[in-house]
Amino acid sequence: MSCMRVILCILFPPLAVYDQGVGSILIVLALTLLGWIPGTIAALVILNRAYS
């Protein structure tokens, strides 16, 4: 996972997972709307699984 992706996860989580599919974007967007921290954690988890 690149440093740019981690920064995107912190600033705007849905943008960080744009290439992981529509489902991931919608999940992260919903969690971000509920609260910034859950959206950030979800984006980091999704990206960690994608690049592991």
All heavy atoms as TSV, in Angstrom:
chain	resi	resn	atom	element	x	y	z
A	1	MET	N	N	0.859	-1.165	0.000
A	1	MET	CA	C	0.000	0.000	0.000
A	1	MET	C	C	0.909	1.233	0.000
A	1	MET	O	O	1.812	1.349	0.804
A	1	MET	CB	C	-0.884	-0.043	1.241
A	1	MET	CG	C	-1.931	0.995	1.268
A	1	MET	SD	S	-3.191	0.871	2.553
A	1	MET	CE	C	-2.616	-0.279	3.721
A	2	SER	N	N	0.645	2.152	-0.901
A	2	SER	CA	C	1.493	3.328	-1.027
A	2	SER	C	C	1.119	4.400	-0.003
A	2	SER	O	O	0.025	4.389	0.567
A	2	SER	CB	C	1.377	3.903	-2.432
A	2	SER	OG	O	0.093	4.448	-2.631
A	3	CYS	N	N	2.027	5.305	0.195
A	3	CYS	CA	C	1.787	6.401	1.145
A	3	CYS	C	C	0.643	7.296	0.670
A	3	CYS	O	O	-0.126	7.805	1.488
A	3	CYS	CB	C	3.049	7.224	1.317
A	3	CYS	SG	S	4.343	6.357	2.194
A	4	MET	N	N	0.502	7.443	-0.632
A	4	MET	CA	C	-0.572	8.275	-1.169
A	4	MET	C	C	-1.935	7.679	-0.852
A	4	MET	O	O	-2.879	8.402	-0.522
A	4	MET	CB	C	-0.397	8.424	-2.685
A	4	MET	CG	C	-1.314	9.414	-3.277
A	4	MET	SD	S	-0.951	11.026	-2.565
A	4	MET	CE	C	-2.063	12.015	-3.467
A	5	ARG	N	N	-2.056	6.355	-0.921
A	5	ARG	CA	C	-3.310	5.693	-0.583
A	5	ARG	C	C	-3.648	5.867	0.891
A	5	ARG	O	O	-4.807	6.042	1.247
A	5	ARG	CB	C	-3.243	4.198	-0.906
A	5	ARG	CG	C	-3.246	3.878	-2.348
A	5	ARG	CD	C	-4.660	4.080	-2.892
A	5	ARG	NE	N	-4.661	3.855	-4.301
A	5	ARG	CZ	C	-5.461	3.026	-4.918
A	5	ARG	NH1	N	-6.350	2.336	-4.249
A	5	ARG	NH2	N	-5.403	2.892	-6.209
A	6	VAL	N	N	-2.663	5.794	1.746
A	6	VAL	CA	C	-2.905	5.976	3.183
A	6	VAL	C	C	-3.373	7.404	3.457
A	6	VAL	O	O	-4.313	7.620	4.224
A	6	VAL	CB	C	-1.642	5.633	3.998
A	6	VAL	CG1	C	-1.837	5.968	5.469
A	6	VAL	CG2	C	-1.282	4.173	3.838
A	7	ILE	N	N	-2.773	8.369	2.806
A	7	ILE	CA	C	-3.185	9.764	2.972
A	7	ILE	C	C	-4.613	9.948	2.462
A	7	ILE	O	O	-5.424	10.621	3.101
A	7	ILE	CB	C	-2.197	10.707	2.256
A	7	ILE	CG1	C	-0.854	10.675	2.965
A	7	ILE	CG2	C	-2.738	12.131	2.204
A	7	ILE	CD1	C	0.258	11.376	2.235
A	8	LEU	N	N	-4.949	9.324	1.322
A	8	LEU	CA	C	-6.324	9.392	0.813
A	8	LEU	C	C	-7.306	8.728	1.765
A	8	LEU	O	O	-8.429	9.204	1.936
A	8	LEU	CB	C	-6.416	8.728	-0.557
A	8	LEU	CG	C	-6.060	9.587	-1.752
A	8	LEU	CD1	C	-6.104	8.749	-3.023
A	8	LEU	CD2	C	-6.975	10.779	-1.866
A	9	CYS	N	N	-6.892	7.639	2.396
A	9	CYS	CA	C	-7.758	6.976	3.379
A	9	CYS	C	C	-8.071	7.900	4.538
A	9	CYS	O	O	-9.180	7.885	5.070
A	9	CYS	CB	C	-7.093	5.721	3.927
A	9	CYS	SG	S	-7.185	4.308	2.850
A	10	ILE	N	N	-7.136	8.698	4.926
A	10	ILE	CA	C	-7.331	9.604	6.054
A	10	ILE	C	C	-8.159	10.813	5.640
A	10	ILE	O	O	-9.069	11.219	6.358
A	10	ILE	CB	C	-5.972	10.028	6.638
A	10	ILE	CG1	C	-5.283	8.804	7.244
A	10	ILE	CG2	C	-6.122	11.130	7.671
A	10	ILE	CD1	C	-3.841	9.027	7.622
A	11	LEU	N	N	-7.885	11.381	4.475
A	11	LEU	CA	C	-8.575	12.603	4.060
A	11	LEU	C	C	-9.963	12.350	3.489
A	11	LEU	O	O	-10.923	13.035	3.850
A	11	LEU	CB	C	-7.722	13.352	3.033
A	11	LEU	CG	C	-6.386	13.866	3.549
A	11	LEU	CD1	C	-5.618	14.530	2.415
A	11	LEU	CD2	C	-6.578	14.811	4.697
A	12	PHE	N	N	-10.071	11.397	2.567
A	12	PHE	CA	C	-11.360	11.099	1.926
A	12	PHE	C	C	-11.405	9.610	1.593
A	12	PHE	O	O	-11.000	9.197	0.499
A	12	PHE	CB	C	-11.532	11.949	0.668
A	12	PHE	CG	C	-12.921	11.877	0.109
A	12	PHE	CD1	C	-13.994	12.373	0.823
A	12	PHE	CD2	C	-13.151	11.300	-1.122
A	12	PHE	CE1	C	-15.280	12.292	0.304
A	12	PHE	CE2	C	-14.427	11.219	-1.650
A	12	PHE	CZ	C	-15.500	11.722	-0.926
A	13	PRO	N	N	-11.872	8.792	2.526
A	13	PRO	CA	C	-11.807	7.339	2.377
A	13	PRO	C	C	-12.437	6.761	1.109
A	13	PRO	O	O	-11.853	5.861	0.507
A	13	PRO	CB	C	-12.508	6.822	3.635
A	13	PRO	CG	C	-12.367	7.914	4.630
A	13	PRO	CD	C	-12.382	9.181	3.845
A	14	PRO	N	N	-13.616	7.224	0.632
A	14	PRO	CA	C	-14.177	6.602	-0.579
A	14	PRO	C	C	-13.284	6.760	-1.817
A	14	PRO	O	O	-13.263	5.891	-2.678
A	14	PRO	CB	C	-15.503	7.330	-0.782
A	14	PRO	CG	C	-15.887	7.800	0.564
A	14	PRO	CD	C	-14.588	8.146	1.232
A	15	LEU	N	N	-12.548	7.844	-1.897
A	15	LEU	CA	C	-11.665	8.055	-3.045
A	15	LEU	C	C	-10.488	7.076	-3.025
A	15	LEU	O	O	-9.976	6.699	-4.075
A	15	LEU	CB	C	-11.152	9.497	-3.046
A	15	LEU	CG	C	-10.347	9.940	-4.252
A	15	LEU	CD1	C	-11.186	9.809	-5.520
A	15	LEU	CD2	C	-9.870	11.353	-4.081
A	16	ALA	N	N	-10.088	6.634	-1.860
A	16	ALA	CA	C	-8.954	5.721	-1.751
A	16	ALA	C	C	-9.277	4.325	-2.274
A	16	ALA	O	O	-8.385	3.602	-2.685
A	16	ALA	CB	C	-8.481	5.646	-0.312
A	17	VAL	N	N	-10.558	3.928	-2.248
A	17	VAL	CA	C	-10.935	2.573	-2.671
A	17	VAL	C	C	-11.652	2.564	-4.021
A	17	VAL	O	O	-12.372	1.624	-4.331
A	17	VAL	CB	C	-11.804	1.877	-1.595
A	17	VAL	CG1	C	-11.024	1.658	-0.333
A	17	VAL	CG2	C	-13.075	2.649	-1.327
A	18	TYR	N	N	-11.454	3.586	-4.837
A	18	TYR	CA	C	-12.183	3.705	-6.101
A	18	TYR	C	C	-11.919	2.555	-7.058
A	18	TYR	O	O	-12.782	2.203	-7.850
A	18	TYR	CB	C	-11.878	5.032	-6.799
A	18	TYR	CG	C	-10.485	5.114	-7.366
A	18	TYR	CD1	C	-10.236	4.743	-8.678
A	18	TYR	CD2	C	-9.422	5.555	-6.604
A	18	TYR	CE1	C	-8.957	4.814	-9.211
A	18	TYR	CE2	C	-8.155	5.625	-7.114
A	18	TYR	CZ	C	-7.924	5.258	-8.413
A	18	TYR	OH	O	-6.668	5.315	-8.926
A	19	ASP	N	N	-10.775	1.919	-7.005
A	19	ASP	CA	C	-10.474	0.832	-7.932
A	19	ASP	C	C	-10.766	-0.553	-7.357
A	19	ASP	O	O	-10.457	-1.557	-7.985
A	19	ASP	CB	C	-9.026	0.918	-8.392
A	19	ASP	CG	C	-8.041	0.766	-7.258
A	19	ASP	OD1	O	-8.448	0.898	-6.093
A	19	ASP	OD2	O	-6.849	0.522	-7.547
A	20	GLN	N	N	-11.408	-0.602	-6.198
A	20	GLN	CA	C	-11.722	-1.881	-5.562
A	20	GLN	C	C	-13.136	-2.357	-5.866
A	20	GLN	O	O	-13.539	-3.401	-5.391
A	20	GLN	CB	C	-11.531	-1.781	-4.042
A	20	GLN	CG	C	-10.139	-1.398	-3.630
A	20	GLN	CD	C	-9.088	-2.376	-4.139
A	20	GLN	OE1	O	-9.289	-3.579	-4.085
A	20	GLN	NE2	N	-7.995	-1.850	-4.645
A	21	GLY	N	N	-13.903	-1.590	-6.603
A	21	GLY	CA	C	-15.249	-1.998	-6.986
A	21	GLY	C	C	-16.303	-1.106	-6.353
A	21	GLY	O	O	-16.060	-0.404	-5.379
A	22	VAL	N	N	-17.499	-1.166	-6.940
A	22	VAL	CA	C	-18.594	-0.308	-6.502
A	22	VAL	C	C	-19.047	-0.663	-5.089
A	22	VAL	O	O	-19.367	0.217	-4.295
A	22	VAL	CB	C	-19.777	-0.406	-7.494
A	22	VAL	CG1	C	-20.953	0.411	-7.012
A	22	VAL	CG2	C	-19.340	0.047	-8.869
A	23	GLY	N	N	-19.053	-1.946	-4.758
A	23	GLY	CA	C	-19.478	-2.361	-3.429
A	23	GLY	C	C	-18.594	-1.779	-2.341
A	23	GLY	O	O	-19.089	-1.303	-1.315
A	24	SER	N	N	-17.302	-1.799	-2.560
A	24	SER	CA	C	-16.371	-1.245	-1.576
A	24	SER	C	C	-16.562	0.255	-1.424
A	24	SER	O	O	-16.529	0.786	-0.319
A	24	SER	CB	C	-14.924	-1.532	-1.982
A	24	SER	OG	O	-14.681	-2.909	-1.980
A	25	ILE	N	N	-16.776	0.931	-2.542
A	25	ILE	CA	C	-16.984	2.375	-2.495
A	25	ILE	C	C	-18.244	2.707	-1.701
A	25	ILE	O	O	-18.242	3.611	-0.864
A	25	ILE	CB	C	-17.065	2.971	-3.916
A	25	ILE	CG1	C	-15.719	2.844	-4.613
A	25	ILE	CG2	C	-17.488	4.428	-3.872
A	25	ILE	CD1	C	-15.750	3.207	-6.074
A	26	LEU	N	N	-19.325	1.956	-1.957
A	26	LEU	CA	C	-20.580	2.226	-1.261
A	26	LEU	C	C	-20.480	1.941	0.236
A	26	LEU	O	O	-21.005	2.699	1.054
A	26	LEU	CB	C	-21.710	1.410	-1.884
A	26	LEU	CG	C	-22.114	1.817	-3.292
A	26	LEU	CD1	C	-23.175	0.872	-3.824
A	26	LEU	CD2	C	-22.574	3.257	-3.334
A	27	ILE	N	N	-19.799	0.866	0.598
A	27	ILE	CA	C	-19.627	0.548	2.019
A	27	ILE	C	C	-18.823	1.628	2.711
A	27	ILE	O	O	-19.199	2.123	3.778
A	27	ILE	CB	C	-18.951	-0.827	2.179
A	27	ILE	CG1	C	-19.914	-1.925	1.756
A	27	ILE	CG2	C	-18.487	-1.045	3.616
A	27	ILE	CD1	C	-19.279	-3.288	1.644
A	28	VAL	N	N	-17.726	2.019	2.113
A	28	VAL	CA	C	-16.873	3.044	2.726
A	28	VAL	C	C	-17.593	4.389	2.754
A	28	VAL	O	O	-17.495	5.131	3.736
A	28	VAL	CB	C	-15.517	3.137	1.988
A	28	VAL	CG1	C	-14.704	4.305	2.482
A	28	VAL	CG2	C	-14.744	1.843	2.171
A	29	LEU	N	N	-18.353	4.705	1.723
A	29	LEU	CA	C	-19.099	5.955	1.695
A	29	LEU	C	C	-20.148	5.981	2.798
A	29	LEU	O	O	-20.290	6.986	3.511
A	29	LEU	CB	C	-19.757	6.153	0.333
A	29	LEU	CG	C	-20.556	7.445	0.160
A	29	LEU	CD1	C	-19.642	8.654	0.295
A	29	LEU	CD2	C	-21.244	7.451	-1.176
A	30	ALA	N	N	-20.878	4.890	2.955
A	30	ALA	CA	C	-21.893	4.826	4.011
A	30	ALA	C	C	-21.262	4.960	5.394
A	30	ALA	O	O	-21.773	5.689	6.256
A	30	ALA	CB	C	-22.669	3.523	3.907
A	31	LEU	N	N	-20.162	4.267	5.616
A	31	LEU	CA	C	-19.497	4.362	6.917
A	31	LEU	C	C	-18.903	5.748	7.151
A	31	LEU	O	O	-18.884	6.235	8.278
A	31	LEU	CB	C	-18.421	3.290	7.044
A	31	LEU	CG	C	-18.943	1.868	7.208
A	31	LEU	CD1	C	-17.804	0.870	7.091
A	31	LEU	CD2	C	-19.663	1.715	8.522
A	32	THR	N	N	-18.431	6.383	6.090
A	32	THR	CA	C	-17.900	7.741	6.219
A	32	THR	C	C	-19.013	8.723	6.568
A	32	THR	O	O	-18.811	9.645	7.355
A	32	THR	CB	C	-17.190	8.171	4.927
A	32	THR	OG1	O	-16.144	7.237	4.644
A	32	THR	CG2	C	-16.589	9.548	5.063
A	33	LEU	N	N	-20.200	8.523	5.992
A	33	LEU	CA	C	-21.323	9.402	6.315
A	33	LEU	C	C	-21.783	9.206	7.753
A	33	LEU	O	O	-22.263	10.147	8.386
A	33	LEU	CB	C	-22.472	9.159	5.343
A	33	LEU	CG	C	-22.225	9.608	3.912
A	33	LEU	CD1	C	-23.386	9.196	3.022
A	33	LEU	CD2	C	-21.976	11.101	3.834
A	34	LEU	N	N	-21.652	7.989	8.270
A	34	LEU	CA	C	-22.006	7.726	9.667
A	34	LEU	C	C	-20.971	8.294	10.635
A	34	LEU	O	O	-21.295	8.618	11.767
A	34	LEU	CB	C	-22.161	6.226	9.901
A	34	LEU	CG	C	-23.376	5.584	9.242
A	34	LEU	CD1	C	-23.320	4.080	9.411
A	34	LEU	CD2	C	-24.657	6.147	9.816
A	35	GLY	N	N	-19.754	8.357	10.174
A	35	GLY	CA	C	-18.676	8.889	11.005
A	35	GLY	C	C	-17.366	8.745	10.261
A	35	GLY	O	O	-17.139	7.766	9.558
A	36	TRP	N	N	-16.506	9.696	10.448
A	36	TRP	CA	C	-15.260	9.701	9.682
A	36	TRP	C	C	-14.350	8.529	10.059
A	36	TRP	O	O	-13.746	7.894	9.188
A	36	TRP	CB	C	-14.539	11.033	9.924
A	36	TRP	CG	C	-13.190	11.108	9.314
A	36	TRP	CD1	C	-12.912	11.228	7.989
A	36	TRP	CD2	C	-11.946	11.029	9.995
A	36	TRP	NE1	N	-11.548	11.250	7.811
A	36	TRP	CE2	C	-10.940	11.131	9.028
A	36	TRP	CE3	C	-11.580	10.894	11.315
A	36	TRP	CZ2	C	-9.605	11.093	9.355
A	36	TRP	CZ3	C	-10.251	10.864	11.645
A	36	TRP	CH2	C	-9.268	10.962	10.667
A	37	ILE	N	N	-14.282	8.197	11.325
A	37	ILE	CA	C	-13.380	7.136	11.782
A	37	ILE	C	C	-13.781	5.766	11.234
A	37	ILE	O	O	-12.907	5.039	10.750
A	37	ILE	CB	C	-13.265	7.147	13.319
A	37	ILE	CG1	C	-12.551	8.416	13.760
A	37	ILE	CG2	C	-12.536	5.919	13.828
A	37	ILE	CD1	C	-12.485	8.626	15.250
A	38	PRO	N	N	-15.063	5.359	11.278
A	38	PRO	CA	C	-15.404	4.056	10.692
A	38	PRO	C	C	-15.095	3.967	9.198
A	38	PRO	O	O	-14.653	2.926	8.714
A	38	PRO	CB	C	-16.906	3.923	10.935
A	38	PRO	CG	C	-17.202	4.842	12.045
A	38	PRO	CD	C	-16.213	5.955	11.948
A	39	GLY	N	N	-15.300	5.038	8.468
A	39	GLY	CA	C	-14.981	5.050	7.047
A	39	GLY	C	C	-13.496	4.907	6.785
A	39	GLY	O	O	-13.071	4.192	5.873
A	40	THR	N	N	-12.706	5.569	7.597
A	40	THR	CA	C	-11.254	5.484	7.457
A	40	THR	C	C	-10.757	4.083	7.775
A	40	THR	O	O	-9.931	3.533	7.043
A	40	THR	CB	C	-10.575	6.507	8.384
A	40	THR	OG1	O	-11.046	7.810	8.055
A	40	THR	CG2	C	-9.073	6.467	8.244
A	41	ILE	N	N	-11.270	3.492	8.830
A	41	ILE	CA	C	-10.861	2.138	9.206
A	41	ILE	C	C	-11.265	1.139	8.125
A	41	ILE	O	O	-10.472	0.270	7.739
A	41	ILE	CB	C	-11.450	1.756	10.571
A	41	ILE	CG1	C	-10.800	2.595	11.665
A	41	ILE	CG2	C	-11.271	0.271	10.851
A	41	ILE	CD1	C	-11.438	2.454	13.025
A	42	ALA	N	N	-12.470	1.267	7.601
A	42	ALA	CA	C	-12.927	0.359	6.546
A	42	ALA	C	C	-12.060	0.495	5.296
A	42	ALA	O	O	-11.705	-0.509	4.671
A	42	ALA	CB	C	-14.387	0.633	6.215
A	43	ALA	N	N	-11.722	1.707	4.923
A	43	ALA	CA	C	-10.879	1.912	3.743
A	43	ALA	C	C	-9.497	1.300	3.946
A	43	ALA	O	O	-8.951	0.661	3.043
A	43	ALA	CB	C	-10.758	3.404	3.443
A	44	LEU	N	N	-8.935	1.465	5.131
A	44	LEU	CA	C	-7.622	0.879	5.409
A	44	LEU	C	C	-7.682	-0.646	5.382
A	44	LEU	O	O	-6.778	-1.295	4.864
A	44	LEU	CB	C	-7.092	1.374	6.762
A	44	LEU	CG	C	-6.624	2.829	6.782
A	44	LEU	CD1	C	-6.348	3.260	8.209
A	44	LEU	CD2	C	-5.379	2.998	5.923
A	45	VAL	N	N	-8.740	-1.233	5.912
A	45	VAL	CA	C	-8.896	-2.682	5.910
A	45	VAL	C	C	-9.037	-3.195	4.478
A	45	VAL	O	O	-8.399	-4.181	4.088
A	45	VAL	CB	C	-10.085	-3.111	6.788
A	45	VAL	CG1	C	-10.449	-4.570	6.561
A	45	VAL	CG2	C	-9.782	-2.862	8.244
A	46	ILE	N	N	-9.869	-2.542	3.676
A	46	ILE	CA	C	-10.072	-2.971	2.291
A	46	ILE	C	C	-8.778	-2.878	1.499
A	46	ILE	O	O	-8.427	-3.792	0.749
A	46	ILE	CB	C	-11.202	-2.150	1.630
A	46	ILE	CG1	C	-12.547	-2.536	2.250
A	46	ILE	CG2	C	-11.222	-2.352	0.125
A	46	ILE	CD1	C	-13.686	-1.641	1.846
A	47	LEU	N	N	-8.052	-1.801	1.661
A	47	LEU	CA	C	-6.799	-1.653	0.928
A	47	LEU	C	C	-5.741	-2.605	1.435
A	47	LEU	O	O	-4.911	-3.106	0.660
A	47	LEU	CB	C	-6.312	-0.213	1.017
A	47	LEU	CG	C	-7.117	0.779	0.207
A	47	LEU	CD1	C	-6.564	2.178	0.401
A	47	LEU	CD2	C	-7.132	0.418	-1.261
A	48	ASN	N	N	-5.743	-2.894	2.724
A	48	ASN	CA	C	-4.773	-3.840	3.275
A	48	ASN	C	C	-5.009	-5.230	2.712
A	48	ASN	O	O	-4.052	-5.937	2.377
A	48	ASN	CB	C	-4.861	-3.863	4.798
A	48	ASN	CG	C	-3.712	-4.604	5.416
A	48	ASN	OD1	O	-2.647	-4.702	4.835
A	48	ASN	ND2	N	-3.931	-5.124	6.610
A	49	ARG	N	N	-6.251	-5.642	2.568
A	49	ARG	CA	C	-6.566	-6.941	1.979
A	49	ARG	C	C	-6.246	-6.977	0.495
A	49	ARG	O	O	-5.829	-8.008	-0.035
A	49	ARG	CB	C	-8.030	-7.285	2.185
A	49	ARG	CG	C	-8.337	-7.639	3.599
A	49	ARG	CD	C	-9.751	-8.104	3.748
A	49	ARG	NE	N	-10.040	-8.384	5.143
A	49	ARG	CZ	C	-11.182	-8.820	5.574
A	49	ARG	NH1	N	-12.179	-9.026	4.726
A	49	ARG	NH2	N	-11.362	-9.064	6.849
A	50	ALA	N	N	-6.440	-5.868	-0.191
A	50	ALA	CA	C	-6.195	-5.835	-1.635
A	50	ALA	C	C	-4.716	-5.903	-1.969
A	50	ALA	O	O	-4.325	-6.492	-2.981
A	50	ALA	CB	C	-6.814	-4.565	-2.231
A	51	TYR	N	N	-3.878	-5.315	-1.138
A	51	TYR	CA	C	-2.449	-5.255	-1.443
A	51	TYR	C	C	-1.625	-6.227	-0.616
A	51	TYR	O	O	-0.399	-6.137	-0.586
A	51	TYR	CB	C	-1.921	-3.831	-1.239
A	51	TYR	CG	C	-2.464	-2.880	-2.277
A	51	TYR	CD1	C	-3.418	-1.935	-1.964
A	51	TYR	CD2	C	-2.037	-2.963	-3.589
A	51	TYR	CE1	C	-3.923	-1.072	-2.927
A	51	TYR	CE2	C	-2.520	-2.117	-4.558
A	51	TYR	CZ	C	-3.469	-1.174	-4.217
A	51	TYR	OH	O	-3.962	-0.334	-5.167
A	52	SER	N	N	-2.256	-7.181	0.034
A	52	SER	CA	C	-1.507	-8.184	0.814
A	52	SER	C	C	-1.215	-9.396	-0.013
A	52	SER	O	O	-1.801	-9.754	-0.934
A	52	SER	CB	C	-2.308	-8.607	2.040
A	52	SER	OG	O	-2.384	-7.532	2.932
